[in-house]
Every structure is written in structure tokens, then in C-alpha cells.
Amino acid sequence: MKYSRVSLKDLSKQELKQLTKQLGSQSDFSIAREFNLKPFEVKILRQQKNIPSVNEDCANKKLNWTDSKIKLLGTTTDVKLAQKWGSTRSVIYSKRKLLGIPPFQPETLEYKSIADYHIWTAKEVALLGTMFDTEVASIVGLAPCTVTNYRNSLGIEPFSERGPIIWTDIMLRNLGEMSDKEFSEYFEVSVTSICCKRILMQIPSFGTGQLTKPPILTPQAIAKLGTQTDASLSKKYKRARYIFRLHRHLRGIAPFKEEAKSKYNWTKSIINKMGVIGDSEIARQTGIPKVMVRQKRKKLGIKTADRQQNITWTDSMVKQLKLMEDKYLAQALKVTVETVTQKRESLGIKAHIGSKKWTASELKLLGTDTDVNIANQLSVSSSSILRQRKLLNIPSFKGSTPFKWKKSAIAMLGKFTDADIAFELGVHASTVWKKRNELNIEPCNLKGCGNWRDPKMLNKLGKIPDEQLGELIGITALAVKSKRQSMGIAPV
């Protein structure tokens, strides 16, 4: 909208007569807008003719202040009382101020945000303020109010399609030339922003002709400016956030900037362990998820721990350097590829390309012992032994000595799954199955009375034996052990 202006002397007699008739019937700015005049010229003409303004006319209307009305002051907003009694907000405000009655303060509800439980990733935090909170909420999977509360706690300004206000010359020239409300309607800027801008530029109010004083802050609150976010100060002192921003600007204090607070306590001892021991071990010791440990380590620029720093290279390991690719040998030895490559190059061994090269002596070992034992002996993976043995149609190793069943082992039958018992005894599951059927023992009943969604069951991890908890939940002891270890909980 183009804001073109003319002067009173440019008006025709007919236009001036029409303007004079409207004086006092509507606001000066409304008349100025109709005749393309500056509002202050309309104001001067009205004052010369001793015509009260619309606001003055309303204010001069006498209001019968009964005891019942005075009792209602401060119990609700001045605007609601003005509407109820057919008066204006300024009349109610003046009377309340005269009697020293504080303004109405709506109650605030205590709440505990789900953001306290949601783990905000760096990518999610980066979205705050770049789009509407409702859009962030749909991406993150939280309620919009939760996103808003968390954004405010970090002191991040809300997203606005308009962006920051650009105060043009025409806007600055008209500050104080009309009421803040009319300025707001005309230029589509909030009344609060207009008032703050006038205070910063020391421009008097259109209604009073006096400089507007900034809202009062206590010396303690002023001393905190710039040391905390405006949002945190607003929450602490229960005042609107713009008040702290305004006082900062008046004093030339830069806003406080802080990094998003982590949900985890990254102590020096934890950070010192990064790169020394594995992420999984740190996660187990601290209870912090492994993925968060890895993210923190990468953010600090710390390389992953070399899991074999103190590795002792046996003759069988060195022999595999020329028989296997570095990446496959590293996987078998559970070390980094760089470690294998460095060892191989230090010995002047050329890199092997392709599948593992099997020597005659290695092939003779297949089937003579368990795949695991042979893998340990040759320093390769057990899956590599299994594949090569099956490729050559070599049957698996079967011990000549039958397994001796002790009373303690027989007592486990039917109480745990065959697979669990086999794992504990170091035998094949079929061995357990045969013995259980031989004794006519029913298989383990996995019908439990709970699951991991039950917080009571989670709280029992590490407090009672895995076997006992497995019976309660209806899963194997091995599954309980796996869950407990994933949460970094030590056994009972």
C-alpha cells in the first residue's frame, strides 16, 4: 500500500468542509487516511476548533464508581471491564492505577514437557526456528506445544514467514504520528514491536505526547541481561520476553547464546575413554546409548578405538596376511583394517586379492575339530571354516566321547529352552533334545506373565537372576542377558 500525503492547504474548500464535519466523529488517523493527510495535521486542526477526540470523548463520560465495581478492578482484564460497563480501557486503567491495584495476571499451569524425555538430536535442534513449530512437531513426532516449549528453553526465536521487521523510511517517519494500534493496522506490525521501536528511538506517544517509559525490571533482572537467554529470564522473573529484549537493546547488550544442552552428562572421564576403549564398552559402563556415544565421539573429532592396540601377532595370524584380504582378516581378528594393513606392509607382504587362499595343511584340519577351534587355531572366522568345509563336502566334527549328563544339567531340562541349555553346556541343541525326550520331560513353557513394555519387568533387570526374570517374562535367559547388557546393567 502506497502511503502518499498531501497538506491541508492542498485541499479544496469542499474537502476541507467535509473534513471539519468528521472531526471528533472518528479517529484523527482514519480522517487523515481518507484525505491523505498526516495525522498530526488533523489533530492540530481538531484542537484549534476545540473538538475532543473520540478517545477523549469516551474518557470524559462519567463512570459511577460503586464499591462493587471497584472490587472487580484487577480481577479480570481492563478491556473486559470496559466492555462490561460501556467505558474505555484507559478509564479503567486510570482508576485502577489511582487506587494502586495491580493488573490482572492469568494463572499459569505447571507442566512437565515430554521434551524432558525426548532425546533431541543435532539435526532436530537445527530445525528449530527454521520452520513453524507445527511442522517440526510432525517431523520429530511430538506435540507442537512440546516443540515450542523446548525452542523457548533454548532461546531460539520462532519462525516467521515475514522474517525480521524491516523498518522503512516511511514507517520510521510515521512513528508517533498515529496511535500504535492504527500504525499496526496500517503497516501490519505488532503493537508491541511498534512501542519498543518508539522507546528505542525516543519518539513520544501519539496519544499522550510523552515519551513511553520501558517496563520496569528489578536491578537483579537487569544484572542478568546477556548472561542468560531472554526466554530463561522471562521464565525466571515471570515477565514477557520482549521486555528483556528491549532492555538489552537499550543498554547495547548482546543476546546470550548457548549450545543445546545434552540429555547426557559427558564428564571428562567419559570423554577421556573415547578412542581408548570401544563405543560399546563406554555405553555398557555409562548406560548411554551406543549411537549417542558414537555421535559425541565424532563431534569431538576422536577416532574410533583401536580394539587391538595390544594385539599379539601369532605365527598363524602372520601367515594369514598373505592368504587373505586385509578387510576379511580384520573382520576375523576383530581389529581395524588399518591395523592389518600396517602389519602386512611392515613385514613387506604383498596384499592378497580375492578369496582366501587355503594351504594344504589348513585343508587337512577341516573336520578334525570343531569349526570354532580350527578358526581360532588358524586365526580366521568360523564361518570361513564352515563355508570351505561344506564346499569340500567334509562332515562336521563329532566328538568320540559322549556327553556325560550330571544331575545339575538334568535339573535344567524343561526349565529352560534346549538352545539355552546347549549353550550353557557347550553341546549341540539336538543332544539336549534327545536327553529330554529320553526322560519324557516336557519342553520349556515360554508363556510368561509380562514383557519389556512393562516397566516393572525392566526394573528387575540386574536385581534378580536372568533365568528367574526369563521365566516371569516368558523368554530365554539368554534373551534377558542380551537385554540387560544392551542397557549396561550388571548381573545380580
N, C-alpha and C positions, 0 to 999 in steps of 0.2 A: 504494500500500500504506500503510495507516494504522499508525503506529508508536506504539501505546498502551503504557503502562508501569504496573506495579504494584510494590509494595515487598515485601521478604522477609516482613515481619510480616503481610502480607495473604494469604500462602499458608497452606493447611491443613497439618496435621501429615503427612498422607499425601503431599501435594505436596512438602513440604519433605524428606521421607524419599526420595522418588523423585529429587529434585534432587541430594541428597547422594550417592546411589549413582552418579550420572552424572558427578560431579566428577572431572576428570582423564582421563575416557574420551573426551571431545570438547572442543572449544574453549569458553571461557567465553561467547563471544558466541552460539554455537549453543545452549547451555543457556539463556542469557538470552532468546534469541528464542523458545524453546519455552515458557518460563514467563512471558514478557512482563516480564522484569526488566531493569534496567540492567546492562550487562556488568560495570561495576566492582563492583557488589554481589556478583556471582557470584565475581569474583576475590578479594574480601576474605574471603568465606566459605571458599573453597578454601584460601587462605593460612592462615586460622585453624585449619583441620584438617590443615595441613602436607601437603597433596596437591599434587604437582607438576602443572604444566600439561602439555598434550600436547606443546607445543614444548620445554619444559624436560626432559621425559622422554626425548624423542628426542635432545636435546643431551647428556644425561648418559650416553647409550650410548657406550661407549668405542670409538674407531676406531683400529685398529692402523696407525699411520703408517709405512709402509715407505718405503724410498728410491724405489721405483718409483712409489708414489702421490704422493710429494712432487714428483717430476719432472713429473707430469701437471698440477700446480697452475698455472693461468694459461694452459694450452694450449687449454682449452675453457671453457665457462661453468661456474660453481659449481653450477648446477642440474643440469647433465648429469652432473657428477662425483658429486653427492649421490645421483642416481638409480642410477648405476652401482655405488656402494659401499653402498647401503641406508642412507644417512645423510640429514642435512638441509643445506640451503643455508647456514644460519648456522654450522654446524660447519666446513664447507669454507671459508667466508668468513673465519672467525676464524683458522684455521690459516694461510691464505694471507696474511692481514694481518699475522700474527705474524712470518712469515718475510720480510715486505717484498716479496712477489711481486705485481706489478701484475696487474689483472684482464685477462681475455681480450678482445682487440679484434679483431673480424672485419675482414677486408681489404675495402677499398673499391675498386671498379673505376673506372678512368679512362674517361671517355666524352666524346664531343663531341655535344652535343644538336643535333638538327635545328632547334631553335628559333633557333640562331645563324644559320640560313639563311632561316627563315620570317620574313616581314615582318608583324609584328603591327600590325593597325590599332587605332585607338582603340576601336572597337566591340568588337573581340575581347578587348582588355585589360580592358574594362569587364565582361566576362562572368566573369573570373577571380574565384573566391571567392563568386560568386552562385549557383553550381550545382556539382555534382560534376565533377571533372576529366575523368571519362569522358564526361560529357555535352558539355563544352566541346570535348573532342577530336573528337567526332563532328561537331560544328558546324564547327570550324575545319579538320578534315581532317588531324589529327596524331595521333600515338600518345599515349595517356593519360599515360605517363611523361614525355613531352616537355612536355606542358601542366603537369604537376606541377613539373618542374624550373624552367620559366620562371616559374611563380607563386611558387615559393620564392625565386627570384633577385630578385623584386620585393618580397619581404617581405609578400606578401598571405596572410592566414590562409586555410586550407582551408574549404570549405563544410561546414556541419554542419546536418542537419535539426533537431537539438535546439537549435542556436544556442548562445550562451554559457551557461555553468553559472549557474543561479540558486540561490544558497546560501540556503535557507530557514532559519528559526529552529531547526527540529527537526534539520536537518543540522548547523548550527553547534553546537548543544548536545551532539551526539554525536561531534564531532571529538575524537579521543583517548580515547574511551570504548570503543573496539574497535580491532582492527588495521585498517590501511589497506586490506588485502585484503578483509576482511569488510565494511568500510564500502563498498568499491567494489561488492561483490556485492549489497549491500542497496539502495544508492541509485543504482546504475548510473552511477557516475562513475569515471573512470580513477584508478588508484593514484597516478600522477604528479601529477594535479590535487589529490588529497587531501593528499599530502605537502607540496606547495607551499603549499596553504592553511594547513596547520598551522604551517609555518615562518613565514609572514607574520603569523599570529595568535599565534605563540609558544605553541603548545599542545604539551605533551610527547607523545612516542610512547607508545602503549598498551603495547607490549612492553617498553620499557626504562624508561619513566617519566622519560626525559631529553628535553631539547629537541633536536630534529633540526637539525643544522648544515647550512646550504646547501652545495651542491657548490662546491669551491674553484675560483676563477678567478684568473688571474695579474693583477697590477696593470695590465699593458699592456691586457689584455682589458677590465678594469673601466673603464679610462680611455676606452675606445671606446664604452661603452654610450650609446645615444641618438644617436651620431654616424653610425651605420650601422644597417641593418636587422638584427634578430636573426638572420635567415636568413643574411645575408652574414657575420656574426660567427661563426655556427655553422660555416659552411664554412671560414672562415679558420683558426679555432682548433681545429677538429675536435672540437667538443663539441655536445651536444644543444641544440636551440634553446630548449627550456623553461628551461635553466639561465640563459641571458642574460635571458630574460623575467623570471625570478624575481629575479635580482639588480637588474634595473631597478626592479621594484616595491618591493624592499626599500629602495632609495635614492630612490624617488619620481621616477625619470627617465622622461620621456615617450618613447614609441617614435619612432623616426626615420621620417619619411615622405618619400618621393621619388617624382617622376613617372616614369612608364615611359620608359626610355631609348629614344631613336630609333635606328634602324639607320643613319641618315644623319647626317653631320656638318654641322649647319646653322650655318655660320660667319656672322660679321657681314657679310662681303662678299656672301654669297648672299642674306641677308635684305634687305640694302640694295638689291638689284636687284629685289626683288619689288615689283610695282606700277609699276616703271620700264620694264622690258622684259617681254615675254610669258613665260608659263609654259613654252612650248615651247622658247624660246631658253635659258632657265635650265636646262631639262632637257638640252638639247644640250650646253651648256657644262660641266655638272657630272656628267652621267651618271646623275642621279637621275630616276626615272620622272616623267613629267609629272603624273600623278594625285597623286603624293606632294607635288610642288611646290604644286599647287593646294590640297591639303588643308592644308598648312602655312601657305600664304598666308591662307586663310580663317580658320584658327585664330588667326592674329595680327591678324585684322581689317583686312587690307590689301586694298584694292580692286584689281581687275584692271587691268593696264597699258592705258593708252590708246594703242593702236597707231599713232595718227596725231597724236601731240602736236604734231609739227612739220609737219603736213599743210599743203600749199599749195593753196588753193581756186582752181582754174582757172575760166575762164568757163563751160566745158562742165559742170563739176561744179555750179556755182551754178545753171545753167539747169535741171539735173535736180531741184533742190529743189522746184520747183512741178509737176514732171511725174511724180514717183514718190513712193511712200510712204517714210517715213523708214527703216523696217526693211529694205526692199528696196535702197534706195540705200546704206545702211550695209553691207549684205552685198556689194554690188558694189564699193564702195570699200575694203572690209576694215577698217572702223572701227566704233566702237560706235554704237548708235542714239542715245545721249545727245549724241554729238558732232554728228551730223547735225541733230538737233532744235535744239540750241543755235545752230548756224549759221543754220538756217532762221528761227528766232524772232528772231535778232539782225538779220536783214535784213527782218523784217516780212512774211515769206511765209507764206501760209496752208498748212496741211497738206493734202497731196493724199490722197484716199481712193480705193481701188480699184486696178485695174491701171495700168501705166504709160501715160501719155498721149503718143502719138507725134505729133511735128510733121511737117509736110510735108517739111521739109529733112532730117530724120532718116530718113524713109522712102526718100528718093531715094538715100541712101548704101547701102542694103541691096543686097548682091550686087556692089557695085563694088570691094570689097576683102575680105580675109578677115574672118570674124566677129570674130576676136580684135582685129585692127587697128581695126575700126569700134567695137568695145566700148571700147577704150582711148581712141579719139577722142571718143566721146560720154560716157565715164565711167559706163558701165553694164556689166553682166556679159555675157560672150559667149553664155551660154545664153539670155539675154533677146533678143539679136540673132537667134540661131538660131530661137527659137520664132516671133518675129514674121516672119522671112523665110519660114519654112515655111507660116505662116498665110496669107501673101500669094502663095504658090507662086512665090517668087523663087529661081532656082537659085543654088547656091553659087558663089563667085568662083573662076575658073580663070585662072591667070596665062597671058599670051600667050607668054611666053618659056619654052621648055622647060628642064628642069633639065640642067645640064652635069655629066656624070659625070667626076670626077677619078680618078686612079689610086688615091689613098688611100681614096676612097669605094668603088671597085670591090673593093679588097682586103678590105673589111669584109663583102662579100656571102658568105653561107653560114657565116660565123664567129659572127654574132650574128643575132638574130631580125629579121625585116623591120620589126617595130614599133620595135625599139630603134634600128635604123639610120635609120629615118624620123624618129624623134625627134631624133637627133643632127644629121641633115642639114636638118631643117626642111621636109620634104616629106611627102606622103601615103604611107602604107604600100603602097598599090597601085603607086606609082611604083617603089618598091624591088622589089616582087614581079615587075613586068614586066621590069625590067632583069636580075634574077637568072635568070628563065626564058629571057630572050633569050640569055644567056651559058651556059645549061644548067648552072647551079650548083645543087647540092643545097641544100635549106633547112638551117638550123642544127639540129644534133642536140642535143636537150636532155637526153640521157641522161648524167647526171653520175655522180660517184663519192662522193657524200655528201649531207648535208642539215644543216639548222640544229640538229638534235638531236645532231649530232656536235660536241663541244666543240672539237675540233681545227679545224673549219671556222670556228667563232665566233672563235677566237683569231687567225685570219688576216685578220679584218676590219681594214682600215686599214694592214695590213702588206704586202699585195700589191694590185695594181690590181683594181678591181671586175670588169673584164672577165675577168681571169685566174681570179678566185675564182668567177665565174659559170660558167665552163667546168668547173671542178672539181666544183661542186655540181650543175650541170645546170639553172641558172635564168638569167634575163637579167641583164645588168649593171645595168639599171635596178632590178631587184628587190634586188640586192646593195646598191646605193646607198641604197635605201629602208631596208633593214635596218640598215645602218651608221649612217645619220642618226638612226634611232629610238633607237639606243644611244649617241648623242652621240659617235661616233668619227669623227675627221677622216680625210680621204682620204690615201693614201700620197703 
